[in-house]
Amino acid sequence: MKNIVFDLAGVVFARNEARCPQELMDYFYFINSGNPMPDFWNDYDRGTRSFDNVADHLAHFRGSDIQTASHMMATAITYQEQVAATATLIAELKSAGYSLFVLSNMSKEYIEYLRKMPVYQYFDGDIISCEVGLIKPEREIYSLLLERFNLDPAQTMFIDDRKENVLAAAELGITPFHFDRKNPEQSCEQIRELLK
């Protein structure tokens, strides 16, 4: 294994539940529900809907006014923090000589915020959905990752907290790892064992 590819939300970054207001967690319940994302949110990640347009759809979806939806969206970004266990693992992998990449469904506003975080310096490249017009688990986004960075799928591991996303990667011969967002420490230990 030479290349390790990370999803961002729920793996490298997450809202700190101890710091994040319960009202905000409840408002975005659908993101971590395990159910398919609403179409308007997928379009946001794909880069085909603006922040304001998504706020309008989110307001209808949650039965709130647009001002509340806009405020919640903007506030939610600021509660994103590095997952400590994953950040430690990433630094270790970089020191060990692995090439590290990002493959993430992410909107423009979110990725601009997250790229400023210290852990982002360790990545050799990224594929962000809103910048390429594709989202996981579409086959084309995995193919783009392999092509753009000239990665051999047999030497590449993909880490994601959504099962459908790692299964899609496996179909292209990439080694999948389903990350447990509720127990990142255990998942990071499992990754270390797999890479021994």
PEHU-V295045 format. One record per helix or strand. SS is the DSSP state (hx for helix, st for strand). FROM is the first residue (numbers start at 1). TO is the last residue. If there is no record, write none. Layout:
SS | FROM | TO
SS | FROM | TO
This chain:
st | 3 | 6
st | 9 | 9
st | 13 | 15
hx | 22 | 27
hx | 29 | 32
hx | 39 | 46
hx | 51 | 62
hx | 66 | 78
st | 80 | 82
hx | 84 | 95
st | 99 | 104
hx | 108 | 114
hx | 118 | 122
st | 125 | 128
hx | 129 | 132
hx | 139 | 148
hx | 153 | 155
st | 156 | 160
hx | 163 | 170
st | 175 | 178
hx | 184 | 194
